[in-house]
Amino acid sequence: MQLIAMHGWAGDSHGWTPWRQACQSRGWSWQSGDRGYGYLGQVEPHWNEAPPNASQRRVVIAHSMGIHLLPAEVLSEADAVVLLASFGRFIPEGKAGRRLRLAIEAMAGQLRSNRGETMLADFLARAAAPADPALLTPTPFDSGLSAIGRQRLTRDLDALAQTSGLPDGFPQQARVLLIEAGSDQILAREATEALAACLPQADRITLQGAGHCFLGSPVLPMALAWLEPLG
C-alpha cells in the first residue's frame, strides 16, 4: 500500500509522525506533502511506480484543507481517501457563512500586517480545543513567520475562502472514510454535512468530544482499522 498524506492550512508534515511510524511498521510506503509555511521546505508528493507484476493500493489521507492542497493528478489516482475534519466548501451558505467570510478576511488582513503571529496562535489554539494547545506537535511558526510563509498562508487562505465543493481530481470511484470531530471549533457543521452529502458512499465516523486536530482522540487506530483490510 502507498499512502500520501497532506496537512491542512497552517500545518506541516510534522503532524503525521505517529501516522508515518504506524504505517511504515506495517510495511506500507508513506509520503507527507508539505506546503512550506515554516522552516520545512515545500514538498509535492507523487506516486511511486509499483514493482513489475505487483498490485498496490494508493491511499490519500488529508486533514482539513489538505485535500484541496494536493495536485489533482495525484488525487485522481487514489483508490481510497481518508478525510479528517475535512470539507468541500468551507464557507456555508447563509448568515453563518457571511460571519465566517468576514472572519477569514480579518485573518488575511492580520497576515498582511504585523499581527500574523498573534492570529496564528489564536487559530492553533482553537484548532487544538478542547485539548491543551501545548499538545500540538511543533508548528511551522515556532521559529517565527517568514516572508514566504506569510505569502503562502495568505494565498492558501484566499483559496480556502473560494472552495465550492470537492477539489479537482477527486476520485469518484474511490473508497472514502470521513472522520469528523464532534467538538470542532474551526469547521462549521454545515460544511461537514455538505461534504457527507457529496460522498454518500463514504463510511463515516464522528469522534464526540474531539477537536479539529483530534488531540487525545483514537483517530489513528480507527483509521488504521479501516485501512488494514485494503492492504
Secondary structure, DSSP 4 states (H G I P E B T S, - for coil): -EEEEE--TT--GGGGHHHHHHHHTTT-EEEE-B--SSSSPPB---PPPPPTT----EEEEEETTHHHHS-HHHHTT-SEEEEES--S-SS-SSHHHHHHHHHHHHHHHHHHTT-HHHHHHHHHHHHHTTS-GGGSPPPTTTT---HHHHHHHHHHHHHHHH--SSPTT--TTSEEEEEEETT-SSS-HHHHHHHHHH-TT-EEEEETT--TT-TTSSHHHHHHHHHGGG-
